[in-house]
Amino acid sequence: MVALATLVVALLAALTCSSLPLARADEPAPPPPPAKRKSALVSFGLVVGGLAVCAGAEAGQRKLYDADHEKSGRLVEGAKWVVCTLGPSAGQIYGEAWGQVAIWSGLRAAGFATVMLGHATDENPKLRDRLQFVGAWTVLISIIVDLSLAPSAARKYNDRHAPVTITPVPMSTPSGPALGLSLGGSF
C-alpha cells in the first residue's frame, strides 16, 4: 500500500514537472505578476480630503447651532469629533500603518479633549486659555505629522507587499543540464 502511494506521488510529481514551461538559459525570466500598489499621492490626497470633511462638519455644526437646532447640532458635533479625529489619518489608514493611526489619532483626540476641558473651565480664565492653547497646538501638530507621514505610509506598504517569485530555470552543471529554482523579489 505504501509502495502504491509512493508510486502515485512520484507519478504526479513527474507529470507536474514535465508540464512546467522551461525557459532557455539565454531567455530572461518572465516578469513577476503586477503587485497591488498604493499611491503616495492618493495617500496625501486622502489626508487633505479628511481635513476638508472635518472643516465641512465644523461649518455644518455651526449652521445648525445658529438655526437653533440644539439636538441635531449635538449629533453633528459628535460626528464632527469622529471625522476630525480620524479624517487626517485617512492616508495612514490607506497605507495600513495602524500604529501611526493609533498614535496620531489618539494624540488628536487628547488635544480635542483638552480644548473641550478648557471650554468647560469658567472659574479660571488663565487655566482655560492654557488648556485651549495646548489642546489646539496638539491637534495642529498631529495633523501636520499625518500630512507629512501619509506618502511614506503608502511607500512602506508597497515595500511590505513587494512580490516574491520562485521560477523554475534550466541550469548548466558539470554533469549536464538540470532544473533549478530562481528566487526574485525586493528585500
LINBEL-V277910 format. One record per helix or strand of 2 or more residues. SS is the DSSP state (alpha for helix, beta for strand). FROM is the first residue (numbers start at 1). LEN is the number of residues. If there is no record, write none. Layout:
BEGIN
ss={SS,SS}
from={FROM,FROM}
len={LEN,LEN}
END
This chain:
BEGIN
ss={alpha,alpha,alpha,alpha,alpha,beta,beta}
from={2,40,70,98,125,164,176}
len={18,27,25,23,36,10,10}
END
